[in-house]
Amino acid sequence: MQRAPFYDDVAEGPGKGQAFWIETVDRLKLRAGGWFSEGHCQNGTIFRFPCRGDFLEGSGQIARAFAKFG
């Protein structure tokens, strides 16, 4: 996976976020990523699948809320 741009200044997530380019079998390029925490947030993984017009950084506040609860 290649690194993709991630805009922490607008994300308001729990710490530093990361983004990656993922290529599908039919050559469609998707930008995926999230917030990967150490020390807390070890109770599980949450996947959020946004709509077509949504963007990764828009999930920052949601990610922060889940991180708060561990």
PDB file of N, CA, C and O in Angstrom:
ATOM      1  N   MET A   1       0.839  -1.182   0.000  1.00  0.00           N
ATOM      2  CA  MET A   1       0.000   0.000   0.000  1.00  0.00           C
ATOM      3  C   MET A   1       0.881   1.241   0.000  1.00  0.00           C
ATOM      4  O   MET A   1       1.901   1.303   0.687  1.00  0.00           O
ATOM      5  N   GLN A   2       0.467   2.215  -0.777  1.00  0.00           N
ATOM      6  CA  GLN A   2       1.170   3.499  -0.802  1.00  0.00           C
ATOM      7  C   GLN A   2       0.506   4.464   0.172  1.00  0.00           C
ATOM      8  O   GLN A   2      -0.703   4.409   0.395  1.00  0.00           O
ATOM      9  N   ARG A   3       1.312   5.344   0.745  1.00  0.00           N
ATOM     10  CA  ARG A   3       0.770   6.378   1.624  1.00  0.00           C
ATOM     11  C   ARG A   3      -0.049   7.352   0.786  1.00  0.00           C
ATOM     12  O   ARG A   3       0.305   7.658  -0.353  1.00  0.00           O
ATOM     13  N   ALA A   4      -1.148   7.836   1.362  1.00  0.00           N
ATOM     14  CA  ALA A   4      -2.006   8.819   0.712  1.00  0.00           C
ATOM     15  C   ALA A   4      -2.045  10.063   1.593  1.00  0.00           C
ATOM     16  O   ALA A   4      -1.709   9.987   2.775  1.00  0.00           O
ATOM     17  N   PRO A   5      -2.444  11.191   1.047  1.00  0.00           N
ATOM     18  CA  PRO A   5      -2.528  12.397   1.871  1.00  0.00           C
ATOM     19  C   PRO A   5      -3.572  12.241   2.972  1.00  0.00           C
ATOM     20  O   PRO A   5      -4.623  11.634   2.768  1.00  0.00           O
ATOM     21  N   PHE A   6      -3.266  12.795   4.136  1.00  0.00           N
ATOM     22  CA  PHE A   6      -4.195  12.807   5.262  1.00  0.00           C
ATOM     23  C   PHE A   6      -4.109  14.176   5.901  1.00  0.00           C
ATOM     24  O   PHE A   6      -3.010  14.672   6.153  1.00  0.00           O
ATOM     25  N   TYR A   7      -5.235  14.791   6.165  1.00  0.00           N
ATOM     26  CA  TYR A   7      -5.285  16.178   6.638  1.00  0.00           C
ATOM     27  C   TYR A   7      -5.687  16.219   8.111  1.00  0.00           C
ATOM     28  O   TYR A   7      -6.858  16.395   8.447  1.00  0.00           O
ATOM     29  N   ASP A   8      -4.675  16.050   8.992  1.00  0.00           N
ATOM     30  CA  ASP A   8      -4.911  16.054  10.440  1.00  0.00           C
ATOM     31  C   ASP A   8      -5.492  17.367  10.938  1.00  0.00           C
ATOM     32  O   ASP A   8      -6.244  17.380  11.912  1.00  0.00           O
ATOM     33  N   ASP A   9      -5.157  18.459  10.289  1.00  0.00           N
ATOM     34  CA  ASP A   9      -5.602  19.767  10.766  1.00  0.00           C
ATOM     35  C   ASP A   9      -7.127  19.936  10.704  1.00  0.00           C
ATOM     36  O   ASP A   9      -7.672  20.760  11.439  1.00  0.00           O
ATOM     37  N   VAL A  10      -7.813  19.201   9.869  1.00  0.00           N
ATOM     38  CA  VAL A  10      -9.275  19.284   9.804  1.00  0.00           C
ATOM     39  C   VAL A  10      -9.952  18.042  10.386  1.00  0.00           C
ATOM     40  O   VAL A  10     -11.167  18.042  10.585  1.00  0.00           O
ATOM     41  N   ALA A  11      -9.190  16.990  10.659  1.00  0.00           N
ATOM     42  CA  ALA A  11      -9.781  15.717  11.080  1.00  0.00           C
ATOM     43  C   ALA A  11     -10.296  15.733  12.517  1.00  0.00           C
ATOM     44  O   ALA A  11     -11.339  15.144  12.803  1.00  0.00           O
ATOM     45  N   GLU A  12      -9.585  16.393  13.415  1.00  0.00           N
ATOM     46  CA  GLU A  12      -9.955  16.446  14.828  1.00  0.00           C
ATOM     47  C   GLU A  12     -10.088  15.047  15.439  1.00  0.00           C
ATOM     48  O   GLU A  12     -10.951  14.813  16.285  1.00  0.00           O
ATOM     49  N   GLY A  13      -9.240  14.131  15.010  1.00  0.00           N
ATOM     50  CA  GLY A  13      -9.292  12.759  15.499  1.00  0.00           C
ATOM     51  C   GLY A  13      -8.436  12.554  16.732  1.00  0.00           C
ATOM     52  O   GLY A  13      -7.815  13.495  17.226  1.00  0.00           O
ATOM     53  N   PRO A  14      -8.401  11.317  17.237  1.00  0.00           N
ATOM     54  CA  PRO A  14      -7.615  10.991  18.431  1.00  0.00           C
ATOM     55  C   PRO A  14      -6.144  10.746  18.096  1.00  0.00           C
ATOM     56  O   PRO A  14      -5.736   9.595  17.941  1.00  0.00           O
ATOM     57  N   GLY A  15      -5.375  11.762  17.986  1.00  0.00           N
ATOM     58  CA  GLY A  15      -3.962  11.605  17.626  1.00  0.00           C
ATOM     59  C   GLY A  15      -3.746  11.729  16.125  1.00  0.00           C
ATOM     60  O   GLY A  15      -4.592  12.248  15.397  1.00  0.00           O
ATOM     61  N   LYS A  16      -2.617  11.249  15.691  1.00  0.00           N
ATOM     62  CA  LYS A  16      -2.258  11.326  14.274  1.00  0.00           C
ATOM     63  C   LYS A  16      -2.961  10.243  13.471  1.00  0.00           C
ATOM     64  O   LYS A  16      -2.979   9.075  13.857  1.00  0.00           O
ATOM     65  N   GLY A  17      -3.531  10.647  12.361  1.00  0.00           N
ATOM     66  CA  GLY A  17      -4.170   9.690  11.466  1.00  0.00           C
ATOM     67  C   GLY A  17      -3.245   9.343  10.314  1.00  0.00           C
ATOM     68  O   GLY A  17      -2.254  10.028  10.062  1.00  0.00           O
ATOM     69  N   GLN A  18      -3.584   8.268   9.620  1.00  0.00           N
ATOM     70  CA  GLN A  18      -2.814   7.836   8.457  1.00  0.00           C
ATOM     71  C   GLN A  18      -3.781   7.430   7.357  1.00  0.00           C
ATOM     72  O   GLN A  18      -4.884   6.955   7.627  1.00  0.00           O
ATOM     73  N   ALA A  19      -3.359   7.622   6.123  1.00  0.00           N
ATOM     74  CA  ALA A  19      -4.177   7.212   4.983  1.00  0.00           C
ATOM     75  C   ALA A  19      -3.306   6.463   3.979  1.00  0.00           C
ATOM     76  O   ALA A  19      -2.102   6.700   3.878  1.00  0.00           O
ATOM     77  N   PHE A  20      -3.939   5.558   3.243  1.00  0.00           N
ATOM     78  CA  PHE A  20      -3.248   4.714   2.268  1.00  0.00           C
ATOM     79  C   PHE A  20      -4.094   4.586   1.010  1.00  0.00           C
ATOM     80  O   PHE A  20      -5.321   4.676   1.061  1.00  0.00           O
ATOM     81  N   TRP A  21      -3.431   4.378  -0.109  1.00  0.00           N
ATOM     82  CA  TRP A  21      -4.142   4.074  -1.352  1.00  0.00           C
ATOM     83  C   TRP A  21      -4.291   2.569  -1.452  1.00  0.00           C
ATOM     84  O   TRP A  21      -3.321   1.829  -1.286  1.00  0.00           O
ATOM     85  N   ILE A  22      -5.499   2.121  -1.721  1.00  0.00           N
ATOM     86  CA  ILE A  22      -5.785   0.702  -1.934  1.00  0.00           C
ATOM     87  C   ILE A  22      -6.337   0.578  -3.340  1.00  0.00           C
ATOM     88  O   ILE A  22      -7.223   1.338  -3.733  1.00  0.00           O
ATOM     89  N   GLU A  23      -5.818  -0.376  -4.100  1.00  0.00           N
ATOM     90  CA  GLU A  23      -6.296  -0.576  -5.467  1.00  0.00           C
ATOM     91  C   GLU A  23      -7.109  -1.868  -5.536  1.00  0.00           C
ATOM     92  O   GLU A  23      -6.656  -2.927  -5.100  1.00  0.00           O
ATOM     93  N   THR A  24      -8.315  -1.762  -6.090  1.00  0.00           N
ATOM     94  CA  THR A  24      -9.188  -2.923  -6.213  1.00  0.00           C
ATOM     95  C   THR A  24      -8.780  -3.766  -7.422  1.00  0.00           C
ATOM     96  O   THR A  24      -7.945  -3.352  -8.226  1.00  0.00           O
ATOM     97  N   VAL A  25      -9.380  -4.951  -7.540  1.00  0.00           N
ATOM     98  CA  VAL A  25      -9.036  -5.836  -8.659  1.00  0.00           C
ATOM     99  C   VAL A  25      -9.412  -5.223 -10.003  1.00  0.00           C
ATOM    100  O   VAL A  25      -8.804  -5.552 -11.021  1.00  0.00           O
ATOM    101  N   ASP A  26     -10.407  -4.336 -10.021  1.00  0.00           N
ATOM    102  CA  ASP A  26     -10.784  -3.679 -11.278  1.00  0.00           C
ATOM    103  C   ASP A  26     -10.112  -2.309 -11.430  1.00  0.00           C
ATOM    104  O   ASP A  26     -10.598  -1.444 -12.160  1.00  0.00           O
ATOM    105  N   ARG A  27      -8.985  -2.127 -10.726  1.00  0.00           N
ATOM    106  CA  ARG A  27      -8.109  -0.948 -10.859  1.00  0.00           C
ATOM    107  C   ARG A  27      -8.704   0.352 -10.315  1.00  0.00           C
ATOM    108  O   ARG A  27      -8.261   1.434 -10.700  1.00  0.00           O
ATOM    109  N   LEU A  28      -9.686   0.268  -9.437  1.00  0.00           N
ATOM    110  CA  LEU A  28     -10.246   1.461  -8.800  1.00  0.00           C
ATOM    111  C   LEU A  28      -9.372   1.815  -7.609  1.00  0.00           C
ATOM    112  O   LEU A  28      -9.028   0.943  -6.812  1.00  0.00           O
ATOM    113  N   LYS A  29      -9.013   3.074  -7.481  1.00  0.00           N
ATOM    114  CA  LYS A  29      -8.149   3.520  -6.400  1.00  0.00           C
ATOM    115  C   LYS A  29      -9.011   4.087  -5.275  1.00  0.00           C
ATOM    116  O   LYS A  29      -9.814   4.992  -5.502  1.00  0.00           O
ATOM    117  N   LEU A  30      -8.844   3.554  -4.060  1.00  0.00           N
ATOM    118  CA  LEU A  30      -9.580   4.012  -2.896  1.00  0.00           C
ATOM    119  C   LEU A  30      -8.611   4.540  -1.854  1.00  0.00           C
ATOM    120  O   LEU A  30      -7.518   4.000  -1.681  1.00  0.00           O
ATOM    121  N   ARG A  31      -9.013   5.598  -1.160  1.00  0.00           N
ATOM    122  CA  ARG A  31      -8.197   6.120  -0.064  1.00  0.00           C
ATOM    123  C   ARG A  31      -8.812   5.621   1.237  1.00  0.00           C
ATOM    124  O   ARG A  31      -9.968   5.918   1.541  1.00  0.00           O
ATOM    125  N   ALA A  32      -8.041   4.866   1.995  1.00  0.00           N
ATOM    126  CA  ALA A  32      -8.510   4.298   3.252  1.00  0.00           C
ATOM    127  C   ALA A  32      -7.522   4.659   4.350  1.00  0.00           C
ATOM    128  O   ALA A  32      -6.357   4.947   4.072  1.00  0.00           O
ATOM    129  N   GLY A  33      -7.972   4.645   5.567  1.00  0.00           N
ATOM    130  CA  GLY A  33      -7.076   4.947   6.671  1.00  0.00           C
ATOM    131  C   GLY A  33      -7.825   5.095   7.967  1.00  0.00           C
ATOM    132  O   GLY A  33      -8.978   4.682   8.091  1.00  0.00           O
ATOM    133  N   GLY A  34      -7.164   5.683   8.922  1.00  0.00           N
ATOM    134  CA  GLY A  34      -7.792   5.864  10.219  1.00  0.00           C
ATOM    135  C   GLY A  34      -6.794   6.274  11.259  1.00  0.00           C
ATOM    136  O   GLY A  34      -5.712   6.778  10.959  1.00  0.00           O
ATOM    137  N   TRP A  35      -7.182   6.046  12.488  1.00  0.00           N
ATOM    138  CA  TRP A  35      -6.366   6.391  13.637  1.00  0.00           C
ATOM    139  C   TRP A  35      -5.974   5.103  14.316  1.00  0.00           C
ATOM    140  O   TRP A  35      -6.835   4.315  14.707  1.00  0.00           O
ATOM    141  N   PHE A  36      -4.683   4.882  14.460  1.00  0.00           N
ATOM    142  CA  PHE A  36      -4.162   3.648  15.015  1.00  0.00           C
ATOM    143  C   PHE A  36      -3.495   3.984  16.344  1.00  0.00           C
ATOM    144  O   PHE A  36      -2.419   4.581  16.372  1.00  0.00           O
ATOM    145  N   SER A  37      -4.129   3.606  17.425  1.00  0.00           N
ATOM    146  CA  SER A  37      -3.674   4.005  18.758  1.00  0.00           C
ATOM    147  C   SER A  37      -2.895   2.893  19.432  1.00  0.00           C
ATOM    148  O   SER A  37      -3.125   1.709  19.186  1.00  0.00           O
ATOM    149  N   GLU A  38      -1.977   3.294  20.280  1.00  0.00           N
ATOM    150  CA  GLU A  38      -1.245   2.351  21.113  1.00  0.00           C
ATOM    151  C   GLU A  38      -1.600   2.653  22.557  1.00  0.00           C
ATOM    152  O   GLU A  38      -1.712   3.816  22.945  1.00  0.00           O
ATOM    153  N   GLY A  39      -1.774   1.626  23.337  1.00  0.00           N
ATOM    154  CA  GLY A  39      -2.036   1.828  24.757  1.00  0.00           C
ATOM    155  C   GLY A  39      -3.511   1.834  25.106  1.00  0.00           C
ATOM    156  O   GLY A  39      -3.904   1.240  26.110  1.00  0.00           O
ATOM    157  N   HIS A  40      -4.332   2.484  24.309  1.00  0.00           N
ATOM    158  CA  HIS A  40      -5.766   2.454  24.546  1.00  0.00           C
ATOM    159  C   HIS A  40      -6.462   2.050  23.253  1.00  0.00           C
ATOM    160  O   HIS A  40      -5.800   1.841  22.236  1.00  0.00           O
ATOM    161  N   CYS A  41      -7.732   1.941  23.276  1.00  0.00           N
ATOM    162  CA  CYS A  41      -8.520   1.512  22.102  1.00  0.00           C
ATOM    163  C   CYS A  41      -8.185   0.082  21.709  1.00  0.00           C
ATOM    164  O   CYS A  41      -8.130  -0.233  20.520  1.00  0.00           O
ATOM    165  N   GLN A  42      -7.961  -0.781  22.681  1.00  0.00           N
ATOM    166  CA  GLN A  42      -7.594  -2.149  22.353  1.00  0.00           C
ATOM    167  C   GLN A  42      -8.748  -3.127  22.542  1.00  0.00           C
ATOM    168  O   GLN A  42      -8.533  -4.339  22.551  1.00  0.00           O
ATOM    169  N   ASN A  43      -9.959  -2.621  22.692  1.00  0.00           N
ATOM    170  CA  ASN A  43     -11.108  -3.504  22.879  1.00  0.00           C
ATOM    171  C   ASN A  43     -11.684  -4.005  21.568  1.00  0.00           C
ATOM    172  O   ASN A  43     -12.557  -4.873  21.581  1.00  0.00           O
ATOM    173  N   GLY A  44     -11.231  -3.495  20.450  1.00  0.00           N
ATOM    174  CA  GLY A  44     -11.755  -3.942  19.171  1.00  0.00           C
ATOM    175  C   GLY A  44     -11.432  -2.976  18.059  1.00  0.00           C
ATOM    176  O   GLY A  44     -10.679  -2.018  18.236  1.00  0.00           O
ATOM    177  N   THR A  45     -12.011  -3.244  16.921  1.00  0.00           N
ATOM    178  CA  THR A  45     -11.821  -2.421  15.729  1.00  0.00           C
ATOM    179  C   THR A  45     -13.177  -1.985  15.214  1.00  0.00           C
ATOM    180  O   THR A  45     -14.130  -2.765  15.195  1.00  0.00           O
ATOM    181  N   ILE A  46     -13.254  -0.746  14.801  1.00  0.00           N
ATOM    182  CA  ILE A  46     -14.499  -0.220  14.247  1.00  0.00           C
ATOM    183  C   ILE A  46     -14.250   0.156  12.801  1.00  0.00           C
ATOM    184  O   ILE A  46     -13.308   0.887  12.498  1.00  0.00           O
ATOM    185  N   PHE A  47     -15.084  -0.335  11.917  1.00  0.00           N
ATOM    186  CA  PHE A  47     -15.020   0.025  10.505  1.00  0.00           C
ATOM    187  C   PHE A  47     -16.173   0.956  10.195  1.00  0.00           C
ATOM    188  O   PHE A  47     -17.312   0.696  10.582  1.00  0.00           O
ATOM    189  N   ARG A  48     -15.880   2.036   9.500  1.00  0.00           N
ATOM    190  CA  ARG A  48     -16.918   2.961   9.061  1.00  0.00           C
ATOM    191  C   ARG A  48     -16.788   3.085   7.551  1.00  0.00           C
ATOM    192  O   ARG A  48     -15.712   3.379   7.032  1.00  0.00           O
ATOM    193  N   PHE A  49     -17.881   2.860   6.859  1.00  0.00           N
ATOM    194  CA  PHE A  49     -17.895   2.937   5.404  1.00  0.00           C
ATOM    195  C   PHE A  49     -18.688   4.171   4.989  1.00  0.00           C
ATOM    196  O   PHE A  49     -19.918   4.130   4.943  1.00  0.00           O
ATOM    197  N   PRO A  50     -17.997   5.266   4.686  1.00  0.00           N
ATOM    198  CA  PRO A  50     -18.690   6.511   4.337  1.00  0.00           C
ATOM    199  C   PRO A  50     -19.343   6.453   2.954  1.00  0.00           C
ATOM    200  O   PRO A  50     -19.059   5.571   2.143  1.00  0.00           O
ATOM    201  N   CYS A  51     -20.202   7.395   2.724  1.00  0.00           N
ATOM    202  CA  CYS A  51     -20.867   7.515   1.422  1.00  0.00           C
ATOM    203  C   CYS A  51     -19.890   8.056   0.389  1.00  0.00           C
ATOM    204  O   CYS A  51     -18.763   8.427   0.719  1.00  0.00           O
ATOM    205  N   ARG A  52     -20.319   8.096  -0.828  1.00  0.00           N
ATOM    206  CA  ARG A  52     -19.474   8.549  -1.933  1.00  0.00           C
ATOM    207  C   ARG A  52     -18.939   9.967  -1.730  1.00  0.00           C
ATOM    208  O   ARG A  52     -17.774  10.225  -2.032  1.00  0.00           O
ATOM    209  N   GLY A  53     -19.749  10.879  -1.234  1.00  0.00           N
ATOM    210  CA  GLY A  53     -19.325  12.264  -1.072  1.00  0.00           C
ATOM    211  C   GLY A  53     -18.652  12.554   0.258  1.00  0.00           C
ATOM    212  O   GLY A  53     -18.224  13.685   0.491  1.00  0.00           O
ATOM    213  N   ASP A  54     -18.547  11.575   1.127  1.00  0.00           N
ATOM    214  CA  ASP A  54     -17.931  11.748   2.436  1.00  0.00           C
ATOM    215  C   ASP A  54     -16.415  11.611   2.301  1.00  0.00           C
ATOM    216  O   ASP A  54     -15.919  11.152   1.271  1.00  0.00           O
ATOM    217  N   PHE A  55     -15.686  12.007   3.333  1.00  0.00           N
ATOM    218  CA  PHE A  55     -14.229  11.893   3.287  1.00  0.00           C
ATOM    219  C   PHE A  55     -13.722  11.367   4.625  1.00  0.00           C
ATOM    220  O   PHE A  55     -14.388  11.512   5.650  1.00  0.00           O
ATOM    221  N   LEU A  56     -12.561  10.766   4.608  1.00  0.00           N
ATOM    222  CA  LEU A  56     -11.973  10.103   5.767  1.00  0.00           C
ATOM    223  C   LEU A  56     -11.842  11.031   6.967  1.00  0.00           C
ATOM    224  O   LEU A  56     -12.180  10.646   8.086  1.00  0.00           O
ATOM    225  N   GLU A  57     -11.366  12.221   6.751  1.00  0.00           N
ATOM    226  CA  GLU A  57     -11.134  13.147   7.856  1.00  0.00           C
ATOM    227  C   GLU A  57     -12.429  13.530   8.568  1.00  0.00           C
ATOM    228  O   GLU A  57     -12.392  13.950   9.724  1.00  0.00           O
ATOM    229  N   GLY A  58     -13.558  13.394   7.903  1.00  0.00           N
ATOM    230  CA  GLY A  58     -14.847  13.696   8.520  1.00  0.00           C
ATOM    231  C   GLY A  58     -15.221  12.732   9.632  1.00  0.00           C
ATOM    232  O   GLY A  58     -16.175  12.984  10.368  1.00  0.00           O
ATOM    233  N   SER A  59     -14.495  11.642   9.769  1.00  0.00           N
ATOM    234  CA  SER A  59     -14.756  10.647  10.815  1.00  0.00           C
ATOM    235  C   SER A  59     -13.944  10.904  12.076  1.00  0.00           C
ATOM    236  O   SER A  59     -14.019  10.124  13.026  1.00  0.00           O
ATOM    237  N   GLY A  60     -13.180  11.970  12.101  1.00  0.00           N
ATOM    238  CA  GLY A  60     -12.292  12.256  13.228  1.00  0.00           C
ATOM    239  C   GLY A  60     -12.991  12.379  14.556  1.00  0.00           C
ATOM    240  O   GLY A  60     -12.537  11.800  15.542  1.00  0.00           O
ATOM    241  N   GLN A  61     -14.076  13.109  14.613  1.00  0.00           N
ATOM    242  CA  GLN A  61     -14.794  13.285  15.879  1.00  0.00           C
ATOM    243  C   GLN A  61     -15.432  11.985  16.342  1.00  0.00           C
ATOM    244  O   GLN A  61     -15.491  11.714  17.542  1.00  0.00           O
ATOM    245  N   ILE A  62     -15.910  11.179  15.402  1.00  0.00           N
ATOM    246  CA  ILE A  62     -16.477   9.875  15.742  1.00  0.00           C
ATOM    247  C   ILE A  62     -15.387   8.977  16.316  1.00  0.00           C
ATOM    248  O   ILE A  62     -15.602   8.297  17.320  1.00  0.00           O
ATOM    249  N   ALA A  63     -14.220   8.974  15.680  1.00  0.00           N
ATOM    250  CA  ALA A  63     -13.097   8.164  16.152  1.00  0.00           C
ATOM    251  C   ALA A  63     -12.652   8.605  17.542  1.00  0.00           C
ATOM    252  O   ALA A  63     -12.322   7.770  18.384  1.00  0.00           O
ATOM    253  N   ARG A  64     -12.640   9.909  17.783  1.00  0.00           N
ATOM    254  CA  ARG A  64     -12.252  10.419  19.088  1.00  0.00           C
ATOM    255  C   ARG A  64     -13.230   9.959  20.163  1.00  0.00           C
ATOM    256  O   ARG A  64     -12.817   9.605  21.268  1.00  0.00           O
ATOM    257  N   ALA A  65     -14.516   9.961  19.848  1.00  0.00           N
ATOM    258  CA  ALA A  65     -15.535   9.525  20.812  1.00  0.00           C
ATOM    259  C   ALA A  65     -15.358   8.043  21.148  1.00  0.00           C
ATOM    260  O   ALA A  65     -15.441   7.668  22.318  1.00  0.00           O
ATOM    261  N   PHE A  66     -15.119   7.199  20.152  1.00  0.00           N
ATOM    262  CA  PHE A  66     -14.909   5.778  20.410  1.00  0.00           C
ATOM    263  C   PHE A  66     -13.622   5.547  21.188  1.00  0.00           C
ATOM    264  O   PHE A  66     -13.587   4.694  22.075  1.00  0.00           O
ATOM    265  N   ALA A  67     -12.562   6.290  20.874  1.00  0.00           N
ATOM    266  CA  ALA A  67     -11.295   6.142  21.587  1.00  0.00           C
ATOM    267  C   ALA A  67     -11.460   6.490  23.067  1.00  0.00           C
ATOM    268  O   ALA A  67     -10.829   5.880  23.931  1.00  0.00           O
ATOM    269  N   LYS A  68     -12.300   7.462  23.346  1.00  0.00           N
ATOM    270  CA  LYS A  68     -12.563   7.875  24.722  1.00  0.00           C
ATOM    271  C   LYS A  68     -13.145   6.720  25.548  1.00  0.00           C
ATOM    272  O   LYS A  68     -12.864   6.601  26.741  1.00  0.00           O
ATOM    273  N   PHE A  69     -13.946   5.882  24.913  1.00  0.00           N
ATOM    274  CA  PHE A  69     -14.567   4.757  25.596  1.00  0.00           C
ATOM    275  C   PHE A  69     -13.727   3.479  25.552  1.00  0.00           C
ATOM    276  O   PHE A  69     -14.127   2.442  26.081  1.00  0.00           O
ATOM    277  N   GLY A  70     -12.567   3.569  24.918  1.00  0.00           N
ATOM    278  CA  GLY A  70     -11.657   2.427  24.862  1.00  0.00           C
ATOM    279  C   GLY A  70     -12.048   1.437  23.809  1.00  0.00           C
ATOM    280  O   GLY A  70     -11.378   0.419  23.639  1.00  0.00           O
TER     281      GLY A  70
END
